[in-house]
């Protein structure tokens, strides 16, 4: 699967929509299956897992690598400082 396809699936999966189309639901299921396989493969290490979440302030999707034991965020894309900069720029408008 290409990166652009993954990005569109992520956007559709985390979009704030009360009713998703059957295609969006299928893409969400595909993304969840891919994440499960990736996390089971321990490609990120046996104590880390990949997650997707929505930032509450900016409503943007985030990709995070989480420590399974401590639940600490190991890495996040985009980083927190980028989200806060975007939030600051939006508040100035």
N, C-alpha and C positions, 0 to 999 in steps of 0.2 A: 504494500500500500504506500502511495506517495505521501510526502509531507503535507502537500496542499489538501489532499483528501482527509488526512488525519486532522488538520486544522479545521476544516469545515465540519467534520464530525464533532469535534470538541465544541465548537461554537454552537452547533445545534443542540448538543447534549446539555450544555449549561445555560442555554438561553432561557430567560424567564418567560416561559410560555405555558399557560394553563393547559392547553390542548396541543399535543404534538401530532404531526401528520404520521401516517403509518411508516413513511420513508424515514422520518426523523427518529421514530421509535426503533426501527430496525438498525439504523446507524448507531444509536445509543447502545443497543445490545451488542453490536459488533465491537464498539469501543470498550465496553466493559469486559467482554471476552478477551480482547487483546491485552488489556491491562492485567487481567488475572493470569494469563499465560506468561506475560513478561515478569510479573511479580513472583510467580511460581518457579520461573527459570533461575531466579537469584542472579540475574545478569547485573543487577545493581548491588549485589552483595546479599548475604543471608539476613542481615539486619535492616535492610532498606526496602521501601516500596514506593512505587510511583503512584501519584494521585492527581486528580483534576478537581479543582474547586472554583467557586465564583467569589471574587473579592466583593465584600459587602459594600464598600465605599464607592468603588469605581465601576462595579458591575462588569468587570473584565474576567475572563477565564485565567486561572493560574495553574501552572504545572509545578507540582512539588515532589521532592524526594523526602520521605519521612523515615526517621529511625523507628522501627517497629516496637522496640522496647521502651524508649523514652518518649515517643510521639513528638520528638523535636524535629523541626524543619531543618533538614541538612542543606537543601538547596531549593530555590524557588525561581521560576521564570514567569513573568518578569520579576526582578528583585523588588523587595519592599520599597526601596528608595525611589525606584522608577514609578511605582504606583502612587506614592505620596507626591512626587513631582507632578504627575498627571492630574491628581486631585487638586493641587494648588493652582495649576494653570486653569483648570475648569472653573474654580471658584473666583478667579479674577475676571471672568467674562461677564 
